[in-house]
Amino acid sequence: QVQLVESGGGLVQPGGSLRLSCAASGRIFSIYHMAWYWQAPGRQREQVATITSGGTTNYADSVKGRFTISRDNAKNMVYLQMNSLKPDDTAVYYCHVVLYGGTVFWGQGTQVTVSS
């Protein structure tokens, strides 16, 4: 099994910044794909940003230029730097990991609230 633990969420004012972290542990042999998803109240979970083992990134249009995803392969960590936060960014953020072979794991989620 693989465990994912997110941290870094919280309350921030509009225009502020937060950095989310996700630590993967357990029976990890090789992580292929890491990503962050978000889920706002009453909405479906949606992909925010992804990064492959080679460092190729992809972002949802709504966060391009504001959010940056990165990973530390040696530590099995993935990060999401969020700048210029808006109230619409308020959601529970989930870490998502895909191993080579296709097995998928989810974190428990961390709340991000953007409000004045």
HELIX and SHEET records of a PDB file:
HELIX    1   1 ASP A   61  VAL A   63  5                                   3    
HELIX    2   2 PRO A   87  ASP A   89  5                                   3    
SHEET    1   A 4 VAL A   2  SER A   7  0                                        
SHEET    2   A 4 LEU A  18  GLY A  26 -1                                        
SHEET    3   A 4 MET A  77  MET A  82 -1                                        
SHEET    4   A 4 PHE A  67  ASP A  72 -1                                        
SHEET    1   B 6 GLY A  10  VAL A  12  0                                        
SHEET    2   B 6 THR A 110  VAL A 114  1                                        
SHEET    3   B 6 ALA A  91  LEU A  99 -1                                        
SHEET    4   B 6 ILE A  31  GLN A  39 -1                                        
SHEET    5   B 6 GLU A  46  THR A  52 -1                                        
SHEET    6   B 6 THR A  57  TYR A  59 -1                                        
SHEET    1   C 4 GLY A  10  VAL A  12  0                                        
SHEET    2   C 4 THR A 110  VAL A 114  1                                        
SHEET    3   C 4 ALA A  91  LEU A  99 -1                                        
SHEET    4   C 4 VAL A 104  TRP A 106 -1                                        
END                                                                             
